[in-house]
């Protein structure tokens, strides 16, 4: 097991893209393209997320997971169509060949007036709803700027990806990995989160200091994506992999139990950026050549997501 970003996962300063010249922006976009091609993962520094907003969100997440199970179960996840609410320990299997994951989660999403499904908020906790709604807005702003950089990297108009995501069909996941009991031994390969790829276009992952995220290299080795203060981990998902004809890669990753942290709580927050459900995902022109023709036929983003969630949770 290799350790640390120094082993390969790039660290990219996003500040020049936010505040620099066109030349600066192109340089950052080129770095992101190479990282997404070679790794499917990178650390993004100076992404524009306010530090106090992130700290408030982690505090609200910890308070939610500290609630009694009965109270959390009042807002339990019900269906792939909704994909909102509380997901109990071992309810999810990110690797369908392994037992349920040793984690709990809470899913929410940006709400639109016409939405059939709404967020499920715990009763009598208005501060939790307020903190999550504010954080969602910040994540959308950050993700849109990352998508602008990806468009530049692929020689597309700056709003190419942003326009395809403008209905905000994203998912925010609060994640809690409880401490493991003394003498715990994994059963049938169980872990905190089984090996998987993400379903959508990009993911923004905010980690605490405990760590546990592991990324698979192109050689098939697993390395630790050790938390780096002041950065967000960005990775490209299955739809971006398909959209770009494998120019940007969707990379298997997992959360394991580091021996030094098996008795600590781990918290993370993932923002899964997903295109509009009716967006057609077809090979981008600049990603196809005579030697590398389109590998997939078109699919809508909504159809793809529903299939993935059904495989993860079951019908």
Phi, psi and omega in degrees: 000114176281161186230151167074157179296335181299341178283352175155321184298119188290152170248122185241130177276115183273351182306314180297335176286321182288324190235000187263187179282175176299323178296317178298316181297319179295322180296318178294315179301321179294321176297318180293324178296314181296317180296320181289329177286314187277329187237323191077004182216147167200159171269135178245116178265152178056049183279351179098355178288122179298130183298322181291326177294320179294317179297318179297323182290318176298319179296317178295322178297314179300321180294321178296311183291342176281351179294156176301148181303321181300321181289319178294325182291343176293342179239043186289147174301136185243322188202159176295329180297320179276309182052041177231155173107188187276133178245115185285168180301133180070004179289329184255143174233096180291330170254104186299344180274356183242166176297172181301149184289145181272064181205165170233158186214164171223123182256139172213172185207157172301135182261140174244148182304327184273358183297134173288320182260139180241163175295149180255107184257138176297137184296141175071022180234061184297331181292330178292312179300318181295315181297319182288323179295317178296319182292322176304315180300319180293321180295320179298316179298315181294314181298321180297323178290321176297319179295326175297319179294321178296320178299316178299319180297333183256014176062038178248162173304149187301332182265011184304306181280322182301316180297327179284353179242013192282356173270356172058053176274052183265168175229132173255129180239123168270134185232136177227125177249103185295157174300151178265142184292159177303134179079008182297136174232128180301142181250121177054038175080018181292151181209181180291326173204121183294161180299135183196169167246156179278156192272330192265217183269300176223159175234137169254122182240122176256124184250153167276196185269004185281320180080183182133341178292134177231141184239138180272128178282170178297337178276359179090004178274154178256130176236154179280135171262076186297136180303135175241115182306141177082009179237160169242139175277130178243132173223155179265141186256187187300320181291323176293323176303315181287316182301321185262009176060038179075009173294316170258131189259145172262115193253132175300140176211166184204170173239117179253174181258103176293134183308324183284350184236015185292341181253018177246147169292144171237134177236140171214165180226123182243132175249109182266112184271121186232139179294168174307142186298330180267005179291132177275125179263104180228154185307127176290137186307317184288353182258004180241141176223174177298326179279339182227073181290167180306133184266344185227152169278167180296151175210150175278150181297323180294318179297316180299314182296316181299319179297318181294315181294322178297321178292327184283315186260341190087168182282000000 
